């Protein structure tokens, strides 16, 4: 039976190999036209748990004053926000593809 120290060491090791840090992730931002020609800004490339992507989406929606959703691990924001989203993500430590 493993000791508590061995379990703690294993947990520390697993934690150090967890998700990529924000700065190591390369996100891309693009804009698509949807129904009736309405623009949608799409941010993709996250390697984070769904709850963290949802939290980032919520922060972006609040900062931009717009609606949006998380779909299949990517953030979709209503409107063309390609000029402001890179700065907002950069403030959170993400590397955004130009």
C-alpha positions as a Python dict, from the first residue, in 0.01 Angstrom:
ca = {
    (1, 'X'): (0, 0, 0),
    (2, 'X'): (146, 341, -96),
    (3, 'X'): (227, 589, 176),
    (4, 'X'): (86, 939, 194),
    (5, 'X'): (423, 1079, 83),
    (6, 'X'): (423, 861, -229),
    (7, 'X'): (70, 970, -314),
    (8, 'X'): (161, 1337, -261),
    (9, 'X'): (466, 1294, -486),
    (10, 'X'): (249, 1132, -754),
    (11, 'X'): (-8, 1410, -736),
    (12, 'X'): (265, 1676, -760),
    (13, 'X'): (411, 1498, -1063),
    (14, 'X'): (72, 1475, -1233),
    (15, 'X'): (0, 1839, -1156),
    (16, 'X'): (329, 1951, -1314),
    (17, 'X'): (234, 1772, -1637),
    (18, 'X'): (-122, 1911, -1647),
    (19, 'X'): (-272, 2149, -1897),
    (20, 'X'): (-53, 2387, -2090),
    (21, 'X'): (10, 2720, -1929),
    (22, 'X'): (-173, 3012, -2089),
    (23, 'X'): (144, 3151, -2247),
    (24, 'X'): (220, 2817, -2414),
    (25, 'X'): (-116, 2804, -2591),
    (26, 'X'): (-143, 2948, -2940),
    (27, 'X'): (-492, 3089, -2996),
    (28, 'X'): (-634, 3196, -3329),
    (29, 'X'): (-901, 3459, -3385),
    (30, 'X'): (-1113, 3478, -3696),
    (31, 'X'): (-1442, 3626, -3807),
    (32, 'X'): (-1724, 3447, -3990),
    (33, 'X'): (-2044, 3582, -4138),
    (34, 'X'): (-2350, 3397, -4015),
    (35, 'X'): (-2718, 3418, -4089),
    (36, 'X'): (-2827, 3747, -4245),
    (37, 'X'): (-2462, 3854, -4281),
    (38, 'X'): (-2408, 3900, -3907),
    (39, 'X'): (-2040, 3876, -3803),
    (40, 'X'): (-1922, 3630, -3535),
    (41, 'X'): (-1572, 3640, -3383),
    (42, 'X'): (-1432, 3293, -3315),
    (43, 'X'): (-1147, 3226, -3070),
    (44, 'X'): (-1005, 2873, -3083),
    (45, 'X'): (-701, 2673, -2980),
    (46, 'X'): (-768, 2641, -2606),
    (47, 'X'): (-621, 2345, -2420),
    (48, 'X'): (-812, 2407, -2099),
    (49, 'X'): (-1095, 2239, -1911),
    (50, 'X'): (-1440, 2344, -2041),
    (51, 'X'): (-1513, 2534, -1718),
    (52, 'X'): (-1208, 2759, -1771),
    (53, 'X'): (-1299, 2827, -2136),
    (54, 'X'): (-1651, 2918, -2021),
    (55, 'X'): (-1505, 3153, -1759),
    (56, 'X'): (-1282, 3323, -2020),
    (57, 'X'): (-1582, 3356, -2253),
    (58, 'X'): (-1781, 3521, -1974),
    (59, 'X'): (-1498, 3768, -1909),
    (60, 'X'): (-1468, 3852, -2279),
    (61, 'X'): (-1844, 3901, -2318),
    (62, 'X'): (-1849, 4137, -2018),
    (63, 'X'): (-1548, 4333, -2141),
    (64, 'X'): (-1689, 4367, -2492),
    (65, 'X'): (-2051, 4417, -2393),
    (66, 'X'): (-2169, 4148, -2631),
    (67, 'X'): (-2329, 3806, -2634),
    (68, 'X'): (-2167, 3479, -2721),
    (69, 'X'): (-2126, 3113, -2642),
    (70, 'X'): (-1875, 2830, -2604),
    (71, 'X'): (-1912, 2560, -2869),
    (72, 'X'): (-1681, 2257, -2900),
    (73, 'X'): (-1404, 2424, -2700),
    (74, 'X'): (-1406, 2750, -2894),
    (75, 'X'): (-1551, 3086, -2798),
    (76, 'X'): (-1800, 3249, -3036),
    (77, 'X'): (-1871, 3620, -2979),
    (78, 'X'): (-2145, 3815, -3152),
    (79, 'X'): (-1998, 4087, -3372),
    (80, 'X'): (-1657, 4159, -3522),
    (81, 'X'): (-1417, 4202, -3229),
    (82, 'X'): (-1091, 4099, -3397),
    (83, 'X'): (-937, 4433, -3303),
    (84, 'X'): (-1008, 4413, -2925),
    (85, 'X'): (-1001, 4040, -2841),
    (86, 'X'): (-623, 3992, -2890),
    (87, 'X'): (-548, 4264, -2632),
    (88, 'X'): (-797, 4118, -2383),
    (89, 'X'): (-649, 3769, -2420),
    (90, 'X'): (-295, 3906, -2401),
    (91, 'X'): (-384, 4066, -2065),
    (92, 'X'): (-476, 3715, -1946),
    (93, 'X'): (-140, 3577, -2061),
    (94, 'X'): (-242, 3404, -2383),
    (95, 'X'): (-36, 3403, -2703),
    (96, 'X'): (-260, 3512, -2991),
    (97, 'X'): (-184, 3426, -3352),
    (98, 'X'): (-170, 3738, -3567),
}
